[in-house]
Amino acid sequence: MKRFVPLLLLCAHSLSGCHEPVVPDSEAVSGSNGNNVHIPSAAEIMANKEAYYATLLPPLQARDPAADARTAIAKGERYFLCNAGRNAAPAGIAPEIFAQIGDACPVKCLDGVTDAIYGDNHRRYLSLALDYSAQWNQVMLAACR
């Protein structure tokens, strides 16, 4: 048994070498070319996304989803706007109706429509985007039947 202790310690020490070093949040790390590379923290990422969605909110508020959908149809563009998360149907369309016509038009997503929430600005934007999508989809529904 005493013979295996050094071997066990040697094996345990060699396994710890397989781990990648842990980099603390918001630290500059030297890249392969010697330049420092900034790795943002989760807080920085969240703050940047929050600022981004704050800028997207006013333009979306100013848009008219029904008019936008009619303009798209006039241009020959036919597609539904997605719902957040893993919903079976786009926003504003009942799953049983979408199951019947889903192959007629593809589904696209507005920027930021996701099941992750990055903060209050993103929550407001997502709520507005889903309302916009539901209204868009109601107009697009007739064109996709």
Buried (B, 14 or more C-beta within 10 A) or exposed (E): EEEEEEEEEEEEEEEEEEEEEEEEEEEEEEEEEEEEEEEEEEEEEBBEBBEBBBEBBEEBEEEEBBEBBBEBBEEEEBBBBBBBEEEEBBBBBEEEEBEEEBEBBEBEBBEBBBEEBBBEBBEBBBEBBBBBBBBBBBBBBEBBE
